[in-house]
């Protein structure tokens, strides 16, 4: 498989810029308190007199709602909040005790409900002073209503300042963001939605994207397909930028005018395979098979069976919760886009290297951990050794982080091996890239065999396979899709599934769940019914030609690695790292060979690449070209005769939900001279997206 390097960060990364804005929000409080006349928007410049600000007003409270909490969570840990003077952080709608001698920073959405709670807090004088920061622009009528409410309730004297922050998005990584719109695919594809509902939804997306643009501080060129949600959002966003005098006339924006980013807005319906297709890379698999949200991973670990031996009890199960930040974790940053087997090998090799280095230092110092233990008069060796010992804490910290990834890799492997994920990945990839285009009978036969095998995959795995089959070009018509779906349904109802949705063995789980259909648990039967509804919904869209079939829109690339070489690599890893790997890892290595050697460009990747490379007769000609600095649409055909600056920064945005697989695939467009940032209305895992499809049936 082609190794995809970690994304190149632009001159000012999005996450760094948002962190700067949020930190400035916290540190600017003391400047405001020292000048009672400064009570309106904007905030002070980040980086000026930060330490003096901390010293002048070290203690404050932070009040947020659930939405803004999700914004802060990937940016600042509890200890980092404390270093910025936040001694207590509380939810706005929780029961809060008065702390009248401490100022409070409110960081919330400007909703009527939130403003009513703030007005009540001010009237009760809960805190010394209230500094109000809204995650996005507060509309003038709403602001006027809030002012009347505060005046009428007698809380005006408590309000110290009001600010629009324009940070209304969740930045999970420096090149990955989400607008955090729940069930966004359902919202934008609901046939019962009124025109007003759609206008409001598209306006909210445009406002969220405006926050991204304002945080970056530069004016992008906007590209989008004609018609539908992308054009609605693009035109609204273009108007917002054009009407914002500070942004459109900023010196920084003019300075970057020759290297402006390109924002490509797309619709999820252009590619419905990617959100449900099985993945092969480390980060995408973590999001697929484990509980992964906001850079936190949770999974169950069975304790040592020897601990309960002879007591007649099953080994206890412990829930592990681990935070992994791709921007500061060296191993994750380097290997998150790598094929899963390569991540396993790299983890074992690095851990072995670190352990050997640690053992070498400890053996020379006799187990001592302080430089004083090796100081002797005038010896050059002792000086070298003292330096090595001083590096021991850094080495141990690296080892600790690697061991975190060892446990995550093992948890992923447990699921991958139990569900035979590589078989689903291999068949889905062949379907999506058109390998069966000239042999539809073989495609149907292999899909039925895998979907009807009770020992392969859980219910959602099988449903996802059938969906990829239904959306692939030239492999089956409606009757074929019905036949495959029926075969899957009958097999599950009569034979059940060896792996249930919660990872339990099917037969025992069925007994506990009171299952009456084969060995399916109650939960699995619900998943099957939901999956069949999702398949019916996609069949309907396909019959109405509302979605494209995908194989003609994907390009396959094959490089050095092969299935056999992947298996050899893993066998080699197991021979070198048995002290880190468990028996389950050893047994499962032979299942991972098919995850190496293949990759393909997804539909969004092809579109963004064509636009960045300015290729004629592609999306670069077909998509609208909107420039907030220019009135009206720009004629791309006329630009063909003019020299255009190369694209150094691309932002790909997906309306209707995005996924880690798509984020990783888009990095194929990135290189040493171009960064690619990926955003969407929300980041969804495959199971969640299946639920969204089912709700629309």
C-alpha positions in Angstrom: 0.0 0.0 0.0 1.2 3.5 -0.7 2.3 5.0 2.6 0.5 8.3 3.3 2.5 10.8 5.2 1.0 12.8 8.0 -0.6 16.0 6.6 1.6 18.9 6.1 0.5 21.9 8.2 -0.1 25.2 6.6 1.7 28.4 7.8 -0.9 28.7 10.5 -2.7 25.4 11.3 -6.4 25.5 12.0 -6.2 23.9 15.4 -3.4 26.2 16.5 -5.4 29.2 15.4 -8.5 28.1 17.2 -6.4 27.3 20.3 -5.0 30.8 20.1 -8.5 32.4 19.9 -9.8 30.3 22.9 -6.7 31.0 25.0 -6.9 34.7 24.2 -10.5 34.6 25.4 -9.4 33.4 28.8 -6.3 35.6 29.1 -8.0 38.8 27.8 -10.2 39.0 30.9 -7.7 40.9 33.1 -7.3 43.6 30.4 -11.0 44.1 30.3 -11.4 44.2 34.1 -8.7 46.8 34.2 -10.5 49.1 31.8 -14.3 49.4 32.5 -14.8 51.3 29.2 -13.8 48.2 27.1 -17.0 46.2 27.2 -17.5 45.2 23.6 -16.5 42.5 21.0 -13.3 41.5 19.4 -10.9 40.5 22.2 -7.3 41.5 22.5 -4.4 40.3 20.4 -3.1 36.8 21.4 0.4 36.6 22.7 0.6 40.1 24.2 1.5 40.2 27.9 0.1 36.7 28.6 2.1 36.2 31.7 1.2 39.6 33.1 -2.5 38.8 32.4 -2.2 35.5 34.3 -0.5 37.3 37.2 -3.0 40.2 37.3 -6.1 38.0 37.4 -5.1 34.4 38.0 -8.5 32.9 39.0 -11.7 32.6 37.0 -14.6 30.3 36.3 -15.5 28.9 32.9 -19.1 28.3 32.1 -19.9 26.5 28.9 -22.8 24.5 27.2 -22.5 21.0 25.8 -21.6 22.4 22.3 -18.8 24.7 23.4 -17.5 22.0 25.7 -16.9 19.8 22.7 -15.0 22.7 21.1 -12.7 23.1 24.2 -12.2 19.4 24.9 -9.7 18.7 22.0 -7.9 22.0 22.6 -7.2 22.2 26.4 -6.9 19.6 29.1 -7.9 20.3 32.7 -4.4 21.1 33.6 -4.0 23.5 30.7 -7.2 25.2 31.7 -5.8 25.6 35.2 -2.6 27.1 33.9 -4.8 29.7 32.2 -6.4 30.5 35.5 -9.6 28.4 35.2 -10.2 26.9 38.7 -13.6 25.5 37.9 -15.5 24.7 34.7 -19.2 24.1 34.8 -22.1 23.4 32.4 -24.4 26.3 31.9 -27.6 24.3 32.5 -26.3 22.6 35.7 -27.1 23.6 39.3 -24.4 26.1 40.2 -23.6 27.7 43.6 -22.9 31.4 43.9 -19.2 32.4 44.0 -19.6 36.2 44.2 -15.9 37.1 44.5 -14.6 35.4 41.3 -15.2 36.5 37.7 -16.8 34.1 35.2 -16.1 33.6 31.5 -19.2 32.4 29.7 -18.4 30.5 26.5 -21.7 29.4 24.9 -23.8 29.4 21.8 -26.0 32.5 21.4 -29.3 30.7 21.8 -32.4 32.1 23.5 -32.3 29.4 26.1 -28.6 30.1 27.0 -29.2 33.9 27.1 -32.1 33.4 29.5 -29.9 31.4 31.8 -27.2 34.0 31.7 -29.6 36.8 32.4 -30.9 34.9 35.4 -27.3 34.4 36.7 -26.6 38.1 36.4 -29.7 39.0 38.2 -28.7 36.7 41.1 -25.1 38.1 41.1 -23.7 34.5 41.0 -20.3 35.8 40.1 -18.2 38.9 40.5 -18.5 39.8 36.8 -19.7 38.0 33.7 -17.6 38.1 30.5 -19.8 36.8 27.7 -18.2 35.1 24.7 -20.4 33.6 22.0 -19.0 30.8 19.8 -20.4 32.6 16.7 -22.1 35.9 15.8 -25.1 36.9 17.9 -27.8 38.4 15.7 -28.8 41.9 16.4 -32.5 41.2 17.3 -31.3 38.4 19.7 -28.8 40.8 21.2 -31.4 43.5 21.7 -33.8 41.0 23.3 -31.0 39.9 25.7 -30.2 43.5 26.6 -33.8 44.2 27.5 -34.0 41.0 29.5 -30.8 41.9 31.5 -32.0 45.4 32.2 -35.5 44.3 33.3 -34.1 41.7 35.7 -31.5 44.1 37.2 -28.4 42.2 36.1 -26.8 44.8 33.8 -24.1 45.8 36.3 -22.8 42.2 36.3 -22.1 42.1 32.6 -18.5 43.2 32.0 -18.1 42.5 28.3 -19.7 40.8 25.3 -17.7 39.2 22.4 -18.3 37.2 19.2 -15.5 34.7 18.9 -16.2 33.0 15.6 -14.8 29.6 16.7 -18.0 27.6 16.2 -16.4 24.3 15.1 -14.7 21.3 16.7 -11.0 21.0 15.6 -10.0 17.4 16.4 -6.6 17.7 14.7 -4.7 20.5 13.0 -6.1 19.3 9.6 -9.5 17.9 10.7 -12.6 19.7 11.9 -16.3 19.2 12.4 -19.3 21.5 12.7 -20.7 19.0 15.2 -24.2 18.9 13.6 -25.9 15.7 14.9 -27.6 13.4 12.3 -26.6 15.8 9.6 -27.3 13.4 6.8 -30.9 12.9 8.0 -31.4 16.7 8.3 -30.3 17.5 4.8 -32.0 14.5 3.1 -35.3 14.5 5.0 -38.0 14.4 2.3 -40.4 16.1 4.8 -38.1 19.1 5.4 -39.7 22.4 4.4 -37.9 25.1 2.4 -37.5 27.1 5.5 -35.9 24.1 7.3 -33.4 23.7 4.5 -32.6 27.5 4.4 -32.0 27.4 8.1 -29.8 24.3 7.9 -27.7 25.6 5.1 -27.4 28.9 6.8 -26.0 27.2 9.9 -23.4 25.3 7.9 -22.3 28.5 6.2 -22.0 30.2 9.5 -19.9 27.4 10.8 -17.6 27.5 7.8 -17.4 31.3 8.2 -16.0 30.6 11.7 -13.3 28.4 10.1 -12.4 31.1 7.6 -12.4 33.8 10.2 -10.1 31.7 12.5 -7.7 31.1 9.7 -7.8 34.8 8.9 -7.8 34.4 5.1 -10.3 34.6 2.3 -10.6 31.4 0.3 -11.7 30.7 -3.3 -14.9 28.6 -3.0 -15.6 25.7 -5.4 -18.7 23.5 -5.4 -20.9 21.4 -7.7 -23.8 23.2 -9.2 -27.2 22.9 -7.5 -28.2 21.3 -4.3 -26.9 21.8 -0.8 -23.3 22.6 -1.7 -24.2 25.6 -3.9 -26.7 26.9 -1.3 -23.9 26.8 1.4 -21.2 28.2 -0.9 -23.3 31.2 -1.9 -24.3 32.0 1.7 -20.7 31.7 2.8 -19.4 33.8 0.0 -21.9 36.5 1.0 -20.9 36.3 4.7 -17.3 36.8 3.8 -17.9 39.6 1.3 -20.0 41.5 3.9 -17.4 41.2 6.7 -15.2 44.3 6.3 -12.5 43.2 8.8 -11.9 39.9 7.0 -12.2 41.0 3.4 -9.9 44.0 3.9 -7.4 42.6 6.3 -3.8 43.1 5.6 -3.1 39.5 6.3 -5.7 38.5 3.7 -4.2 40.8 1.1 -0.8 39.4 1.9 -2.0 35.9 1.2 -3.9 36.9 -2.0 -1.4 35.1 -4.2 -1.6 31.9 -2.1 -5.2 31.7 -1.0 -6.7 28.4 0.1 -9.3 26.7 -2.0 -12.4 25.5 -0.2 -14.2 22.6 -2.0 -17.7 22.0 -0.7 -19.2 18.6 -1.5 -22.3 16.5 -0.8 -22.3 13.2 1.0 -24.5 11.7 -1.7 -21.6 11.9 -4.2 -20.0 8.9 -2.4 -22.0 6.8 0.0 -19.6 3.9 -0.1 -16.7 5.5 1.9 -18.7 6.1 5.2 -19.7 2.4 5.3 -16.7 0.6 3.7 -14.4 -1.3 6.0 -11.0 0.4 6.5 -7.4 -0.9 6.6 -5.5 1.9 8.3 -4.8 2.4 12.0 -6.9 5.5 12.8 -9.8 4.5 10.6 -10.0 1.1 12.2 -9.9 2.6 15.7 -12.9 4.7 14.8 -14.6 1.7 13.2 -14.2 -1.1 15.8 -13.7 0.7 19.1 -15.6 3.4 20.9 -13.9 6.5 19.6 -15.0 10.1 20.1 -13.2 13.5 20.4 -9.7 11.8 20.5 -10.8 9.5 23.3 -10.7 5.7 22.9 -12.7 3.3 25.1 -12.7 -0.5 25.0 -13.1 -3.5 27.4 -10.1 -5.5 28.6 -10.4 -8.9 30.2 -8.2 -9.3 33.2 -5.9 -12.2 33.8 -7.9 -15.4 34.2 -5.4 -16.6 36.8 -6.7 -14.0 39.2 -10.0 -15.7 39.4 -8.8 -19.3 39.0 -10.5 -21.8 41.3 -13.2 -19.3 42.3 -15.7 -20.4 39.6 -16.0 -16.9 38.2 -15.3 -15.5 34.7 -12.3 -13.1 34.4 -13.4 -9.5 35.2 -13.8 -7.0 32.4 -12.3 -3.5 32.9 -13.3 -0.5 30.8 -10.2 1.4 29.5 -10.4 5.0 28.6 -7.4 6.5 26.8 -6.8 9.9 25.3 -4.7 10.1 22.1 -4.0 13.4 20.5 -2.7 13.0 17.0 -1.0 16.4 17.0 1.3 15.7 20.1 1.5 11.9 20.1 4.6 11.1 18.0 3.7 7.5 17.2 0.0 8.3 16.4 1.0 11.3 14.3 3.4 9.2 12.3 1.4 6.0 11.9 -2.3 6.9 12.0 -2.6 6.7 8.2 -0.5 3.6 7.8 -2.0 0.1 7.1 -2.9 -1.6 10.4 -0.2 -4.3 10.1 2.5 -1.7 9.6 1.3 0.2 12.7 1.6 -3.1 14.6 5.2 -3.7 13.4 6.3 -0.2 14.0 4.9 -0.2 17.6 6.7 -3.5 18.3 10.0 -2.3 16.8 9.9 1.1 18.6 8.9 -0.5 21.9 11.7 -3.0 21.6 14.2 -0.3 20.8 13.1 1.9 23.8 13.1 -1.1 26.2 16.6 -2.1 25.1 17.9 1.5 25.5 16.3 1.7 29.0 17.8 -1.6 30.0 21.2 -0.5 28.7 21.1 2.7 30.9 19.9 0.9 34.0 22.5 -1.9 33.7 25.3 0.7 33.5 24.0 2.6 36.5 23.2 -0.4 38.6 19.5 0.5 38.6 20.1 4.1 39.6 18.0 6.8 38.0 19.9 9.9 39.0 23.0 11.3 37.4 24.7 11.6 40.9 25.1 7.8 40.9 27.6 7.9 38.1 29.7 11.0 38.8 33.4 10.3 39.1 36.4 12.6 38.9 37.2 13.7 35.4 35.9 10.6 33.5 34.6 11.2 30.0 32.6 8.0 30.2 30.8 9.2 33.3 29.8 12.5 31.7 28.4 10.6 28.7 26.6 8.2 31.1 25.2 11.1 33.1 23.7 12.6 30.0 22.2 9.3 29.1 20.6 9.0 32.6 19.2 12.5 32.3 17.4 11.4 29.2 15.8 8.5 31.0 12.6 10.3 32.0 12.0 11.3 28.3 12.7 7.7 27.3 10.2 6.3 29.9 7.6 8.8 28.8 8.0 7.6 25.2 7.7 4.0 26.4 4.5 4.8 28.3 2.9 6.3 25.2 4.0 3.3 23.0 2.5 0.9 25.6 -0.8 2.9 25.3 -0.8 2.2 21.6 0.1 -1.5 22.2 -3.1 -1.8 24.2 -5.1 0.0 21.6 -3.6 -2.1 18.8 -4.4 -5.2 20.7 -8.0 -4.1 21.3 -8.4 -3.4 17.5 -6.8 -6.7 16.7 -9.3 -8.5 18.9 -12.2 -7.1 16.8 -10.4 -7.4 13.5 -9.6 -11.1 14.1 -12.9 -12.1 15.6 -14.9 -10.4 12.8 -12.6 -11.3 9.9 -12.5 -7.6 8.9 -9.8 -8.1 6.2 -12.1 -10.4 4.2 -14.8 -7.7 4.1 -12.3 -5.0 3.3 -10.8 -7.0 0.4 -14.2 -7.9 -1.2 -15.6 -4.4 -0.7 -12.5 -2.8 -2.3 -12.8 -5.1 -5.3 -16.4 -4.2 -5.7 -15.9 -0.5 -5.3 -13.0 -0.3 -7.8 -14.8 -2.3 -10.5 -12.8 -5.6 -10.3 -16.1 -7.5 -10.9 -17.5 -5.2 -13.5 -17.2 -7.8 -16.2 -18.2 -10.7 -13.9 -21.3 -9.8 -12.0 -22.3 -13.4 -11.3 -19.0 -14.0 -9.4 -19.6 -10.8 -7.5 -23.0 -11.8 -6.3 -21.8 -15.3 -5.5 -18.9 -14.1 -3.3 -21.0 -11.5 -1.6 -23.7 -14.1 -0.7 -21.0 -16.5 0.6 -19.5 -14.0 2.9 -22.8 -12.3 4.0 -24.3 -15.7 4.8 -21.3 -17.2 6.6 -22.2 -17.1 10.4 -18.6 -17.2 11.4 -17.6 -14.1 9.5 -18.4 -10.6 10.9 -21.3 -9.2 12.9 -24.6 -8.0 11.6 -23.4 -4.5 10.7 -20.4 -6.0 8.8 -22.7 -8.0 6.6 -25.1 -5.1 6.0 -22.2 -2.8 5.0 -21.0 -5.4 2.5 -24.4 -5.6 0.9 -24.6 -1.8 0.7 -21.2 -1.6 -1.0 -22.5 -4.3 -3.5 -25.7 -2.3 -4.0 -23.7 0.9 -4.8 -21.0 -0.6 -7.0 -21.4 -0.2 -10.7 -22.1 -3.1 -13.1 -22.2 -5.9 -10.5 -25.9 -6.2 -9.9 -29.4 -4.9 -10.6 -32.3 -4.4 -8.2 -33.3 -8.1 -8.2 -29.7 -9.1 -7.5 -29.5 -6.7 -4.6 -32.8 -8.2 -3.3 -31.4 -11.7 -3.6 -28.2 -10.9 -1.7 -30.1 -9.0 1.0 -32.5 -11.9 1.4 -29.7 -14.5 1.6 -28.1 -12.4 4.3 -31.4 -12.1 6.2 -32.2 -15.8 6.0 -28.8 -16.8 7.1 -28.8 -14.5 10.1 -32.3 -15.5 11.2 -31.6 -19.3 10.9 -27.9 -19.6 11.7 -27.2 -16.3 13.6 -23.8 -14.7 13.8 -20.8 -15.9 15.7 -20.0 -12.4 16.8 -22.8 -10.3 18.2 -22.9 -6.5 18.2 -21.4 -6.4 21.7 -18.7 -8.9 20.9 -20.3 -11.8 22.8 -20.6 -15.2 21.3 -23.9 -15.5 19.5 -25.4 -18.5 21.2 -24.8 -17.5 24.8 -25.8 -13.9 24.0 -29.0 -15.2 22.4 -29.9 -17.1 25.5 -29.5 -14.0 27.7 -31.4 -11.8 25.2 -34.3 -14.2 24.9 -33.7 -14.6 21.1 -36.3 -16.5 19.2 -34.8 -16.2 15.7 -31.8 -18.5 15.4 -29.0 -17.3 17.6 -29.5 -13.6 17.0 -29.6 -11.4 20.1 -32.4 -8.9 20.5 -29.9 -6.1 19.7 -28.7 -7.9 16.6 -32.3 -8.4 15.3 -32.8 -4.6 15.7 -29.6 -4.0 13.8 -30.6 -6.4 11.0 -34.0 -4.7 10.7 -32.3 -1.3 10.6 -29.8 -2.5 8.1 -32.5 -3.8 5.8 -34.2 -0.4 5.9 -30.9 1.3 5.0 -30.6 -1.0 2.0 -34.1 -0.3 0.9 -33.4 3.5 1.1 -30.3 3.2 -1.0 -32.2 1.0 -3.6 -34.8 3.7 -3.8 -32.2 6.4 -4.4 -30.4 4.2 -6.9 -33.6 3.6 -8.9 -34.3 7.3 -9.0 -30.7 7.9 -10.1 -30.2 10.3 -7.2 -26.8 8.8 -6.3 -23.9 7.7 -8.5 -22.6 4.2 -8.6 -19.0 4.3 -7.4 -16.6 2.0 -9.2 -16.2 4.3 -12.2 -15.3 7.1 -9.8 -12.5 5.3 -8.0 -8.9 4.8 -9.1 -6.9 1.8 -7.8 -3.2 2.0 -7.1 -1.0 -1.0 -6.2 2.4 -0.7 -4.8 5.3 -2.9 -3.4 3.4 -4.7 -0.6 1.5 -7.9 -1.3 -0.6 -10.1 0.8 2.2 -12.6 1.2 4.8 -9.9 2.0 2.4 -8.4 4.5 2.0 -11.8 6.2 5.8 -12.3 6.2 6.2 -8.8 7.7 3.8 -9.6 10.5 5.4 -13.0 11.2 8.8 -11.2 11.5 7.3 -8.7 13.8 5.8 -11.5 16.0 9.2 -13.1 16.2 10.8 -9.9 17.5 8.1 -8.6 19.8 6.5 -11.5 21.5 7.0 -9.8 24.9 4.6 -7.0 23.8 2.1 -9.1 21.8 -0.4 -11.4 23.3 -1.4 -14.9 22.1 -4.4 -13.5 20.3 -2.2 -11.1 18.4 0.0 -14.0 17.4 -3.0 -16.1 16.2 -4.5 -13.3 14.2 -1.4 -12.1 12.2 -2.2 -14.4 9.3 -5.6 -12.6 8.9 -4.0 -9.2 8.1 -2.1 -9.9 4.9 -4.9 -8.6 2.7 -4.8 -5.2 4.3 -1.5 -4.5 2.5 -0.8 -3.7 -1.1 -4.0 -1.9 -2.2 -5.3 1.6 -2.0 -7.7 3.7 -4.1 -8.6 7.3 -4.4 -12.2 8.0 -3.3 -14.6 10.3 -5.1 -13.8 13.3 -3.0 -10.1 12.8 -3.3 -10.4 12.7 -7.1 -12.5 15.9 -7.2 -10.2 17.8 -4.9 -7.1 16.7 -6.8 -8.5 17.7 -10.1 -9.3 21.2 -8.8 -5.9 21.6 -7.1 -4.1 20.5 -10.3 -6.5 22.6 -12.4 -7.1 19.7 -14.9 -9.3 20.6 -17.9 -12.5 18.7 -18.5 -12.8 17.7 -14.8 -14.4 19.2 -11.7 -12.2 22.2 -12.2 -14.4 23.1 -15.2 -17.7 21.8 -13.8 -17.7 23.2 -10.3 -18.8 26.8 -9.5 -16.0 29.2 -8.9 -16.9 31.8 -6.2 -14.6 34.5 -5.0 -15.7 36.7 -2.1 -13.5 39.5 -3.5 -15.3 39.5 -6.8 -18.9 40.2 -7.5 -20.8 37.4 -9.3 -19.5 34.0 -10.5 -16.1 33.6 -12.0 -15.9 32.0 -15.5 -13.4 29.2 -15.1 -13.1 28.9 -18.9 -11.8 32.4 -19.0 -9.2 31.5 -16.3 -7.8 28.8 -18.5 -6.1 31.6 -20.6 -4.7 33.2 -17.5 -1.9 32.1 -15.1 -3.3 30.8 -11.8 -1.3 30.5 -8.7 -0.7 26.9 -7.6 -2.9 25.7 -4.7 -0.9 25.5 -1.5 -3.7 24.9 0.8 -7.0 23.0 0.2 -10.0 22.6 2.5 -12.3 19.8 1.6 -15.7 20.0 3.3 -18.4 17.3 3.2 -22.1 18.2 3.8 -23.9 15.2 5.4 -21.2 13.7 7.5 -17.5 12.7 7.1 -15.3 9.8 8.3 -11.7 9.1 9.1 -11.3 6.9 6.0 -12.1 9.9 3.8 -9.9 12.2 5.8 -7.0 9.7 5.4 -7.7 9.2 1.7 -7.6 12.9 1.0 -4.1 13.1 2.2 -3.1 11.5 -1.1 -3.5 15.0 -2.5 -1.2 16.6 0.0 2.5 16.9 -0.6 5.5 18.9 0.6 4.0 22.1 -1.0 0.3 21.5 -0.3 -1.7 20.8 2.8 -5.2 19.4 2.8 -7.6 20.1 5.6 -10.8 18.0 5.9 -14.0 19.0 7.5 -17.6 17.9 7.6 -20.9 18.6 9.3 -20.0 15.8 11.7 -17.6 12.9 11.9 -19.5 9.6 11.9 -18.4 6.0 12.3 -19.9 3.3 9.9 -22.5 2.0 12.4 -23.8 5.6 13.1 -24.1 6.3 9.4 -26.1 3.1 8.9 -28.5 4.3 11.5 -28.9 7.6 9.6 -29.6 5.8 6.4 -32.2 3.6 8.1 -34.0 6.6 9.6 -34.7 8.0 6.1 -36.2 4.8 4.8 
